Amino acid sequence: MKYVVVSGGVVSGLGKGVTASSIGLILKSCGFRVTAIKIDPYLNIDAGTMSPIEHGEVYVLDDGGEVDLDLGNYERFMDIKLTRENNITTGKVYKHVLEKERRGDYLGKTVQVVPHITDAIQEWIERAAKIPVDGQSGPADVCVIELGGTIGDIESMPFIEALGQFSYRVGSENFCLIHVSLVPVLNVKTKPTQHSVKDLRGLGLSPNILACRSTKPLEDNVKAKLSQFCQVPMENIVTLYDCPNIWHIPLLLKEQKAHEAILRVLNLTGIAKEPALEEWSLMARMSDKLHVPVRIAVVGKYTELLDSYLSIHKALLHASVARRKKLVIDWIPASDLEQGAKKENPDAYKAAWKLLKGADGILVPGGFGNRGVQGKILAAKHARENKVPYLGICLGMQLAVVEYARNVLGLPDANSAELDPNTKNPCVIFMPEGSTTHMGGTMRLGSRRTYFQSKDSKSAKLYGNRSFVDERHRHRYEVNPAMVPRFESSGLTFPGKDETGQRMEIVELPNHPFYVGAQFHPEYKSRPGKPSPLFLGLIGAASGELDNVLQQSCQESVVSRPHSNGKLERLYWKGAAKKPVSVVYSVCDRVCS
């Protein structure tokens, strides 16, 4: 097993996650099987109980792990399925060690950071690195490890010590350290990076490669200075300068031959293929050229930090690029749509409603708590009454049901038991298997199966008329099955249910251009080049192209390869027989179409 560690210096927020994801992608394009690990130095067991406003979104994995959002970047870039073991936190490590101590596993020894915590970290890395994440059997060839935080943070010290020991254990030919650091454009100062590398060396780690974040490419004289003072070969210094979108980062690494530097360090040069990033390059370039806008209003609770809805943003982007549209997102604080805002902050109220009414489509994401709920209900009502394409996710689906009950069924007090435990008309109820005493890891989490009840619904067609689909969940409440017959008799349908038929997974309004809600989170499985079907439906409907989307019976495969005539070939599976159909196109055709 080869290990590539990505650390960060000077300041936080430099893009270590995107850098690690890009490194994983480019190594995968060289023909290697790749996995990834994120180390988070915080004491939380996982990200499940952390505020999205403070930490960004909670990303959910197939196995139900609630993890850092960077694992979402890894999955999207590398097209892999990670596990909860691939996210290491200080809380997890200390819990593991303390449980061993309570069992007496240390035979009466004094339990210390060194060697017990550092040994546990190394064992965890080796164990997690061997878990297959690409659908194949056996461990990957390379494991990319991102060390969260900034060099010098006290929380990171045990991990840095463990990684120093780990590099000695596995050998220099199996360990490559890439240090991401800031080079301010103001007079192109290299001192911050020099000091960061000095601190790193003082902690027992020496970088093999420097990835310098800057607003523009670094001149050779700057690289020469960094090489001299940081003792890194000049050819191992790359610049991650500002790009139109993050899909260009792997291309920057390739252009600057970063993969060759990594392969040299890991002694993989002789067996690596030339990076095959044609499809990725086409996608990045095409994204820059899109000019026909599609405007989506995202009505949420955590809009002050856009990382709170990172997967939502990416899924919308994947779908809009697939439909050749330029995505414009209007982030609307849900509370600004409410009557209280009309009195307390009329300017914000007016601006929020202007954005909502000008949107081509409306999306209400998941969330918890009462704040902004009435604004989300008003957004669903506006979409339903004015035939505006609507996608509700988790709470966004539940509130669409509540709105329908209030304004169509004539139950003005209808509500979710989460928001009003005493409501006489609970449209949404607490799941019987949920916990009322513990918050972390007690929801309905991870991949669950949804069975389509018929092939006539828009959602079933978007998923290719499959009989079922597996999507990821994160919720404690669900639509009240006792009220479903009343909803269905009034025109609201539930075309997707769980295996029991008692848990509503998808809701639709058939007489609406596109009014869909999903109890699951389709954004977590959306990928560049393979957008989530429900997001594709929303963008298609918002663009006036839903019929085209639904009528496309061809399902894209993951197979894309160079053709003998110098163009590119992609395979599609067409019709009920699922016979492969080859489509050959040129790079120019794809980018300009």
C-alpha positions as CSV (number, residue, x, y, z in Angstrom):
1,M,0.0,0.0,0.0
2,K,1.2,3.5,-0.9
3,Y,0.2,6.5,1.2
4,V,-0.1,10.1,0.1
5,V,-0.6,12.6,3.0
6,V,-1.9,16.1,2.4
7,S,-1.3,18.6,5.1
8,G,-1.9,22.4,5.3
9,G,-0.1,25.4,6.6
10,V,-0.3,29.1,7.2
11,V,-4.1,29.5,7.3
12,S,-7.1,27.2,7.1
13,G,-9.5,27.0,4.2
14,L,-6.8,26.6,1.5
15,G,-8.6,23.8,-0.2
16,K,-6.8,20.7,1.2
17,G,-9.9,18.7,0.5
18,V,-10.2,19.6,-3.1
19,T,-6.4,19.1,-3.5
20,A,-6.6,15.6,-1.9
21,S,-9.6,14.8,-4.1
22,S,-7.8,16.0,-7.2
23,I,-4.7,13.9,-6.3
24,G,-6.9,10.9,-5.9
25,L,-8.6,11.5,-9.3
26,I,-5.3,12.0,-11.2
27,L,-3.8,8.8,-9.6
28,K,-6.9,6.9,-10.5
29,S,-6.6,8.2,-14.0
30,C,-3.1,6.8,-14.1
31,G,-4.6,3.3,-13.6
32,F,-4.3,2.9,-9.8
33,R,-7.1,1.9,-7.4
34,V,-7.4,4.7,-4.9
35,T,-9.1,5.2,-1.5
36,A,-9.1,8.1,0.9
37,I,-9.1,8.9,4.6
38,K,-9.9,12.2,6.3
39,I,-8.4,13.0,9.7
40,D,-10.4,15.5,11.8
41,P,-8.6,16.6,15.0
42,Y,-11.9,17.6,16.8
43,L,-13.1,15.6,19.8
44,N,-16.5,14.9,18.4
45,I,-17.0,11.2,17.6
46,D,-18.4,12.3,14.2
47,A,-19.9,15.3,12.4
48,G,-23.5,14.3,13.2
49,T,-24.1,16.6,16.1
50,M,-22.1,19.6,14.7
51,S,-23.8,22.8,13.5
52,P,-23.8,23.2,9.7
53,I,-23.2,26.9,10.2
54,E,-20.0,26.2,12.1
55,H,-18.7,23.2,10.3
56,G,-20.5,22.9,7.0
57,E,-22.8,20.1,5.9
58,V,-22.9,16.7,7.5
59,Y,-22.2,14.2,4.7
60,V,-23.8,10.8,5.0
61,L,-22.2,7.6,3.6
62,D,-23.8,4.3,2.4
63,D,-23.1,2.7,5.8
64,G,-24.8,5.5,7.7
65,G,-21.6,7.3,8.7
66,E,-22.1,11.0,9.4
67,V,-18.8,12.5,8.3
68,D,-16.9,15.6,7.3
69,L,-18.0,17.2,4.0
70,D,-14.5,16.5,2.5
71,L,-15.5,12.9,2.2
72,G,-18.2,14.1,-0.2
73,N,-15.4,15.7,-2.3
74,Y,-13.5,12.4,-2.3
75,E,-16.5,10.4,-3.4
76,R,-17.5,12.9,-6.1
77,F,-14.0,13.3,-7.6
78,M,-12.9,9.7,-7.4
79,D,-16.4,8.1,-7.8
80,I,-15.9,5.8,-4.8
81,K,-18.1,4.8,-1.8
82,L,-16.3,5.3,1.5
83,T,-17.2,4.0,4.9
84,R,-17.4,5.6,8.4
85,E,-13.9,4.1,9.0
86,N,-12.5,6.4,6.4
87,N,-13.1,9.4,8.7
88,I,-10.8,9.4,11.8
89,T,-11.5,11.9,14.6
90,T,-9.8,12.5,17.9
91,G,-13.0,11.5,19.6
92,K,-13.1,8.1,17.8
93,V,-9.4,7.4,18.6
94,Y,-9.6,8.3,22.3
95,K,-12.9,6.4,22.7
96,H,-11.3,3.3,21.1
97,V,-8.2,3.5,23.4
98,L,-10.2,4.2,26.5
99,E,-12.5,1.2,25.9
100,K,-9.4,-1.0,25.6
101,E,-8.1,0.4,28.8
102,R,-11.4,-0.3,30.6
103,R,-11.2,-3.9,29.4
104,G,-7.7,-4.2,30.7
105,D,-6.1,-4.7,27.3
106,Y,-3.0,-2.7,28.3
107,L,-2.2,-5.0,31.3
108,G,-2.0,-2.3,33.9
109,K,0.3,0.0,31.9
110,T,0.1,3.7,32.1
111,V,-1.9,4.7,29.0
112,Q,-0.3,7.7,27.2
113,V,-0.5,9.7,24.0
114,V,2.7,8.0,22.9
115,P,2.6,5.1,22.2
116,H,-1.0,4.2,22.8
117,I,-2.9,7.0,21.0
118,T,-0.3,7.2,18.2
119,D,-0.3,3.4,17.7
120,A,-4.1,3.4,17.6
121,I,-4.0,6.1,14.9
122,Q,-1.6,4.1,12.7
123,E,-3.6,0.9,13.2
124,W,-6.7,2.8,12.2
125,I,-5.1,4.2,9.0
126,E,-3.8,0.7,7.9
127,R,-7.2,-0.9,8.7
128,A,-9.2,1.8,6.8
129,A,-6.9,1.9,3.9
130,K,-7.6,-1.8,3.2
131,I,-11.4,-1.4,2.9
132,P,-12.5,-1.8,-0.7
133,V,-14.3,1.4,-1.8
134,D,-14.5,1.0,-5.6
135,G,-16.7,-2.1,-6.0
136,Q,-13.7,-4.4,-6.5
137,S,-12.3,-6.9,-4.0
138,G,-9.1,-6.4,-2.1
139,P,-7.4,-3.2,-1.0
140,A,-6.6,-0.2,-3.2
141,D,-3.1,0.6,-4.5
142,V,-2.9,4.1,-3.0
143,C,-4.5,5.8,0.0
144,V,-4.8,9.6,0.0
145,I,-4.9,10.9,3.6
146,E,-6.0,14.5,4.4
147,L,-4.8,15.9,7.7
148,G,-7.4,18.4,8.9
149,G,-6.5,21.7,10.5
150,T,-3.3,23.7,10.1
151,I,0.3,22.7,11.1
152,G,0.9,24.1,14.6
153,D,-2.6,23.4,15.9
154,I,-2.4,21.7,19.3
155,E,-5.2,19.4,18.3
156,S,-3.2,17.9,15.4
157,M,-0.1,17.1,17.4
158,P,-0.9,13.4,18.1
159,F,-1.7,12.8,14.5
160,I,1.4,14.5,13.2
161,E,3.5,12.4,15.6
162,A,1.7,9.3,14.5
163,L,2.2,10.1,10.8
164,G,5.9,10.7,11.5
165,Q,6.2,7.2,13.0
166,F,4.1,5.8,10.3
167,S,6.3,7.2,7.5
168,Y,9.3,5.4,9.1
169,R,7.3,2.2,9.5
170,V,6.1,1.9,5.9
171,G,9.3,3.3,4.4
172,S,10.0,6.4,2.3
173,E,9.2,4.7,-1.0
174,N,5.6,4.1,0.3
175,F,5.0,7.6,1.9
176,C,4.6,10.9,0.1
177,L,3.8,14.1,2.0
178,I,2.2,17.0,0.0
179,H,2.1,20.3,2.0
180,V,-0.5,22.8,0.8
181,S,0.5,26.3,1.8
182,L,-0.3,30.0,1.0
183,V,1.9,32.2,-1.1
184,P,0.3,35.7,-0.8
185,V,0.4,37.6,-4.1
186,L,1.3,40.8,-2.3
187,N,5.0,41.0,-3.3
188,V,4.8,37.2,-3.7
189,K,5.9,36.5,-0.1
190,T,7.4,33.1,0.5
191,K,8.1,33.6,4.2
192,P,4.7,32.1,5.4
193,T,5.4,28.9,3.5
194,Q,9.0,28.8,4.7
195,H,7.9,29.1,8.3
196,S,5.1,26.5,7.8
197,V,7.6,23.9,6.4
198,K,10.0,24.7,9.2
199,D,7.3,24.0,11.8
200,L,6.4,20.8,9.9
201,R,10.1,19.6,10.0
202,G,10.3,20.4,13.6
203,L,7.5,18.0,14.2
204,G,9.2,15.2,12.4
205,L,7.7,15.4,8.9
206,S,9.4,16.7,5.7
207,P,7.3,17.5,2.6
208,N,8.1,15.8,-0.7
209,I,5.9,18.2,-2.7
210,L,4.7,21.7,-2.1
211,A,1.3,22.8,-3.4
212,C,1.2,26.6,-3.3
213,R,-2.1,28.3,-3.1
214,S,-2.0,31.6,-4.9
215,T,-4.2,33.8,-7.1
216,K,-1.9,33.5,-10.0
217,P,0.9,31.1,-11.2
218,L,4.2,31.5,-9.4
219,E,7.3,32.6,-11.4
220,D,10.3,30.3,-11.6
221,N,12.3,32.6,-9.4
222,V,9.7,32.3,-6.6
223,K,9.8,28.5,-7.0
224,A,13.6,28.5,-6.8
225,K,13.5,30.5,-3.6
226,L,10.9,28.1,-2.1
227,S,13.0,25.1,-3.2
228,Q,16.2,26.5,-1.6
229,F,14.6,27.4,1.7
230,C,12.1,24.5,2.0
231,Q,14.5,21.9,0.6
232,V,12.0,20.6,-1.9
233,P,13.1,20.0,-5.5
234,M,11.9,22.8,-7.8
235,E,10.1,20.3,-10.1
236,N,8.1,19.2,-7.0
237,I,6.6,22.7,-6.4
238,V,3.2,23.2,-8.0
239,T,0.9,26.2,-8.0
240,L,-2.8,25.8,-7.3
241,Y,-3.9,29.2,-8.6
242,D,-7.5,30.5,-8.8
243,C,-9.6,28.8,-11.5
244,P,-13.1,29.3,-12.9
245,N,-14.2,26.1,-11.1
246,I,-12.6,23.4,-9.0
247,W,-12.9,20.8,-11.8
248,H,-9.8,22.5,-13.2
249,I,-7.6,21.6,-10.2
250,P,-6.8,18.0,-11.4
251,L,-5.9,19.5,-14.7
252,L,-3.6,22.0,-13.1
253,L,-1.9,19.2,-11.3
254,K,-1.5,17.3,-14.5
255,E,-0.2,20.3,-16.5
256,Q,2.5,20.9,-13.8
257,K,3.4,17.2,-13.8
258,A,2.4,16.8,-10.1
259,H,1.5,13.2,-10.8
260,E,5.0,12.5,-12.0
261,A,6.5,13.9,-8.8
262,I,4.2,11.7,-6.7
263,L,5.0,8.6,-8.8
264,R,8.7,9.3,-8.4
265,V,8.4,9.5,-4.6
266,L,6.3,6.3,-4.4
267,N,8.5,4.4,-7.0
268,L,5.5,3.9,-9.3
269,T,6.8,5.5,-12.4
270,G,7.4,2.3,-14.3
271,I,3.9,0.9,-13.9
272,A,1.7,4.1,-14.2
273,K,-0.3,5.0,-17.3
274,E,-0.5,8.4,-18.7
275,P,-3.4,10.2,-16.9
276,A,-6.6,9.7,-18.9
277,L,-8.6,12.9,-18.1
278,E,-10.2,13.6,-21.4
279,E,-13.7,13.4,-20.1
280,W,-12.9,15.4,-17.0
281,S,-11.2,18.1,-19.2
282,L,-14.2,18.3,-21.5
283,M,-16.5,18.7,-18.5
284,A,-14.4,21.5,-16.9
285,R,-14.1,23.4,-20.2
286,M,-17.7,23.0,-21.1
287,S,-18.8,24.3,-17.7
288,D,-16.9,27.5,-18.4
289,K,-18.6,28.0,-21.7
290,L,-22.3,27.7,-20.6
291,H,-24.3,30.9,-20.9
292,V,-28.0,30.0,-21.0
293,P,-29.0,30.5,-17.3
294,V,-31.3,28.5,-15.1
295,R,-32.2,30.2,-11.8
296,I,-32.8,28.0,-8.8
297,A,-34.0,29.4,-5.5
298,V,-32.7,27.4,-2.5
299,V,-34.8,28.2,0.5
300,G,-32.9,27.1,3.6
301,K,-32.1,27.7,7.2
302,Y,-28.3,27.8,7.0
303,T,-27.8,30.1,4.0
304,E,-25.2,32.3,5.8
305,L,-22.6,29.5,5.2
306,L,-23.0,28.0,1.8
307,D,-20.9,24.9,2.8
308,S,-24.0,24.0,4.8
309,Y,-25.5,22.9,1.5
310,L,-22.4,21.9,-0.4
311,S,-23.7,18.6,-1.8
312,I,-27.0,20.4,-2.8
313,H,-24.9,23.0,-4.7
314,K,-22.8,20.3,-6.4
315,A,-25.8,18.2,-7.4
316,L,-27.4,21.2,-8.9
317,L,-24.2,22.0,-10.8
318,H,-23.9,18.4,-12.1
319,A,-27.4,18.5,-13.4
320,S,-27.2,21.9,-15.0
321,V,-23.9,21.1,-16.8
322,A,-25.6,17.9,-18.0
323,R,-28.4,20.0,-19.5
324,R,-25.9,22.6,-20.8
325,K,-27.2,25.4,-18.6
326,K,-25.4,28.0,-16.5
327,L,-26.5,27.5,-12.9
328,V,-27.6,30.6,-11.0
329,I,-28.5,29.9,-7.3
330,D,-30.4,32.4,-5.2
331,W,-29.8,31.5,-1.6
332,I,-32.9,32.6,0.3
333,P,-33.0,32.6,4.1
334,A,-36.4,30.8,4.8
335,S,-37.2,33.2,7.7
336,D,-37.1,36.2,5.4
337,L,-40.2,34.9,3.6
338,E,-42.2,34.9,6.8
339,Q,-44.7,37.5,8.0
340,G,-42.5,38.3,11.0
341,A,-39.8,39.5,8.6
342,K,-42.3,41.7,6.8
343,K,-42.6,43.7,10.0
344,E,-39.1,43.5,11.4
345,N,-37.1,43.6,8.2
346,P,-39.3,44.7,5.3
347,D,-36.3,45.1,2.9
348,A,-35.2,41.5,3.4
349,Y,-38.7,40.3,3.1
350,K,-39.3,42.1,-0.2
351,A,-35.9,41.0,-1.6
352,A,-36.5,37.3,-0.6
353,W,-39.9,37.2,-2.3
354,K,-38.6,38.9,-5.4
355,L,-36.0,36.2,-5.7
356,L,-38.5,33.4,-5.1
357,K,-40.9,34.8,-7.7
358,G,-38.2,35.2,-10.2
359,A,-36.9,31.6,-9.9
360,D,-37.2,29.0,-12.6
361,G,-37.2,26.3,-9.9
362,I,-37.4,26.0,-6.1
363,L,-35.5,23.6,-3.8
364,V,-36.1,23.2,-0.1
365,P,-33.4,21.1,1.5
366,G,-33.3,19.2,4.7
367,G,-32.9,20.7,8.2
368,F,-33.9,20.5,11.8
369,G,-35.8,22.8,14.2
370,N,-38.5,25.4,13.9
371,R,-36.6,28.4,12.6
372,G,-37.6,29.2,9.0
373,V,-40.2,26.4,8.8
374,Q,-43.0,28.7,7.9
375,G,-40.9,30.3,5.2
376,K,-40.2,26.9,3.7
377,I,-44.0,26.0,3.8
378,L,-44.7,29.3,2.0
379,A,-42.1,28.5,-0.7
380,A,-43.7,25.1,-1.2
381,K,-47.1,26.7,-1.4
382,H,-45.9,29.3,-4.0
383,A,-44.4,26.5,-6.1
384,R,-47.5,24.4,-6.0
385,E,-50.0,27.1,-6.8
386,N,-47.9,28.8,-9.5
387,K,-46.7,25.6,-11.2
388,V,-43.1,26.4,-10.4
389,P,-40.8,23.3,-10.5
390,Y,-40.2,22.2,-6.9
391,L,-37.9,19.6,-5.3
392,G,-38.2,19.0,-1.5
393,I,-35.6,17.0,0.3
394,C,-36.2,15.3,3.6
395,L,-37.7,18.2,5.7
396,G,-38.5,19.9,2.3
397,M,-40.6,16.9,1.4
398,Q,-42.3,16.7,4.8
399,L,-43.2,20.4,4.7
400,A,-44.7,20.0,1.2
401,V,-47.0,17.4,2.7
402,V,-47.9,19.7,5.6
403,E,-48.6,22.6,3.2
404,Y,-50.8,20.3,1.1
405,A,-52.8,19.2,4.2
406,R,-53.3,22.8,5.4
407,N,-54.3,24.4,2.1
408,V,-55.8,21.5,0.1
409,L,-57.2,19.1,2.7
410,G,-58.4,22.1,4.8
411,L,-56.5,21.2,8.0
412,P,-55.1,24.5,9.0
413,D,-53.5,23.0,12.2
414,A,-51.8,20.2,10.3
415,N,-48.1,20.0,11.2
416,S,-45.1,17.8,11.9
417,A,-44.8,16.3,15.3
418,E,-41.2,17.5,15.3
419,L,-42.5,21.1,15.2
420,D,-45.7,20.8,17.2
421,P,-45.9,17.6,19.3
422,N,-49.5,18.5,20.3
423,T,-50.9,18.9,16.8
424,K,-54.3,17.2,16.2
425,N,-53.4,16.4,12.6
426,P,-49.8,15.1,12.6
427,C,-48.8,14.7,8.9
428,V,-45.3,13.8,10.0
429,I,-44.5,11.6,13.0
430,F,-41.5,10.4,14.9
431,M,-40.2,7.1,13.6
432,P,-40.9,4.2,16.0
433,E,-37.3,3.0,16.0
434,G,-35.8,6.4,16.8
435,S,-34.2,7.5,20.1
436,T,-35.6,10.4,22.1
437,T,-32.6,10.6,24.4
438,H,-29.5,10.5,22.2
439,M,-28.7,12.7,19.2
440,G,-25.6,11.2,17.6
441,G,-26.0,8.3,15.2
442,T,-29.6,7.6,16.2
443,M,-31.5,8.6,13.0
444,R,-32.4,6.5,10.1
445,L,-29.1,6.7,8.4
446,G,-27.4,5.5,5.3
447,S,-28.4,3.6,2.1
448,R,-32.0,2.3,2.1
449,R,-34.1,0.9,-0.7
450,T,-37.1,2.7,-2.2
451,Y,-39.5,0.7,-4.3
452,F,-41.4,2.4,-7.1
453,Q,-45.2,1.7,-7.0
454,S,-45.6,2.3,-10.7
455,K,-43.7,3.4,-13.8
456,D,-46.0,6.3,-14.5
457,S,-44.5,8.8,-12.1
458,K,-41.9,11.3,-13.1
459,S,-39.5,10.1,-10.4
460,A,-39.7,6.5,-11.7
461,K,-39.0,7.7,-15.2
462,L,-36.1,9.8,-14.1
463,Y,-34.6,6.7,-12.5
464,G,-34.9,4.8,-15.7
465,N,-38.1,2.9,-14.8
466,R,-36.2,0.7,-12.4
467,S,-38.2,-1.2,-9.8
468,F,-36.2,0.2,-6.9
469,V,-33.4,2.6,-6.1
470,D,-30.9,2.8,-3.2
471,E,-30.4,6.3,-1.8
472,R,-29.0,7.7,1.4
473,H,-31.1,8.8,4.4
474,R,-30.8,11.0,7.4
475,H,-34.0,11.6,9.4
476,R,-36.0,10.9,12.5
477,Y,-39.5,11.8,11.3
478,E,-41.6,10.4,8.4
479,V,-44.9,11.0,6.7
480,N,-47.7,9.6,8.9
481,P,-48.9,6.5,7.0
482,A,-52.3,6.8,8.6
483,M,-53.0,9.9,6.6
484,V,-51.7,8.6,3.3
485,P,-55.1,7.4,2.0
486,R,-56.6,10.8,2.5
487,F,-53.7,12.5,0.7
488,E,-53.9,10.0,-2.2
489,S,-57.6,10.4,-2.6
490,S,-57.1,14.2,-3.0
491,G,-54.5,13.9,-5.7
492,L,-51.1,13.7,-3.9
493,T,-49.3,10.5,-4.7
494,F,-46.5,8.5,-3.1
495,P,-44.8,6.7,-6.0
496,G,-41.9,5.6,-3.8
497,K,-42.1,3.5,-0.6
498,D,-39.9,1.3,1.5
499,E,-40.1,-2.5,1.5
500,T,-43.0,-2.5,4.0
501,G,-45.1,-0.1,2.0
502,Q,-45.7,1.9,5.2
503,R,-42.8,4.4,4.9
504,M,-43.2,7.1,2.3
505,E,-40.0,7.8,0.3
506,I,-41.2,10.0,-2.6
507,V,-44.1,12.3,-3.0
508,E,-45.4,13.8,-6.2
509,L,-48.2,16.0,-7.5
510,P,-49.1,14.5,-10.9
511,N,-51.0,17.5,-12.2
512,H,-48.0,19.8,-11.7
513,P,-45.1,20.3,-14.1
514,F,-42.6,19.0,-11.5
515,Y,-43.5,18.8,-7.8
516,V,-41.4,16.1,-6.2
517,G,-40.3,15.4,-2.6
518,A,-37.8,12.8,-1.4
519,Q,-37.4,11.6,2.1
520,F,-33.9,10.5,1.2
521,H,-31.0,12.8,0.2
522,P,-30.3,12.3,-3.5
523,E,-27.6,14.9,-3.5
524,Y,-25.1,12.6,-1.7
525,K,-24.9,10.2,-4.7
526,S,-24.7,12.8,-7.4
527,R,-21.4,12.8,-9.4
528,P,-19.8,15.0,-12.0
529,G,-20.9,13.5,-15.3
530,K,-23.5,11.3,-13.5
531,P,-26.0,13.7,-12.0
532,S,-28.7,12.7,-9.5
533,P,-31.9,11.8,-11.5
534,L,-34.2,14.0,-9.3
535,F,-31.8,17.0,-9.6
536,L,-31.7,16.4,-13.4
537,G,-35.5,16.5,-13.3
538,L,-35.6,19.7,-11.4
539,I,-33.1,21.4,-13.8
540,G,-34.9,20.0,-16.8
541,A,-38.3,21.2,-15.6
542,A,-36.9,24.6,-14.7
543,S,-35.4,24.9,-18.2
544,G,-38.6,23.8,-19.9
545,E,-37.0,20.6,-21.0
546,L,-38.5,18.0,-18.7
547,D,-40.2,16.1,-21.5
548,N,-36.9,15.7,-23.3
549,V,-35.3,14.5,-20.0
550,L,-38.1,12.0,-19.4
551,Q,-38.1,10.8,-23.0
552,Q,-34.5,9.9,-23.1
553,S,-34.5,6.2,-22.8
554,C,-30.8,5.9,-23.1
555,Q,-29.0,5.4,-19.8
556,E,-25.4,6.6,-19.7
557,S,-22.8,4.0,-18.6
558,V,-19.5,4.7,-16.9
559,V,-17.8,3.4,-20.1
560,S,-16.0,6.2,-22.0
561,R,-12.9,5.5,-24.0
562,P,-10.8,6.8,-26.9
563,H,-12.0,5.7,-30.3
564,S,-9.8,4.5,-33.1
565,N,-10.5,7.5,-35.2
566,G,-9.1,9.9,-32.6
567,K,-12.5,10.9,-31.3
568,L,-14.2,9.7,-28.1
569,E,-16.7,6.8,-27.7
570,R,-19.3,6.5,-25.0
571,L,-21.6,3.5,-24.6
572,Y,-25.3,3.9,-23.8
573,W,-27.8,1.2,-22.8
574,K,-30.9,1.7,-24.8
575,G,-34.5,0.5,-24.3
576,A,-35.9,-2.4,-22.3
577,A,-33.4,-4.8,-23.8
578,K,-30.5,-2.7,-22.5
579,K,-28.5,-3.2,-25.7
580,P,-25.3,-1.2,-25.8
581,V,-25.3,1.6,-28.4
582,S,-22.0,3.3,-29.3
583,V,-22.0,7.0,-29.8
584,V,-18.8,8.6,-31.2
585,Y,-18.2,12.3,-30.9
586,S,-15.4,14.8,-31.1
587,V,-14.0,17.0,-28.3
588,C,-15.1,20.0,-30.2
589,D,-18.7,18.7,-30.6
590,R,-19.0,18.0,-26.9
591,V,-17.7,21.4,-25.7
592,C,-19.6,23.5,-28.3
593,S,-22.9,21.6,-28.3
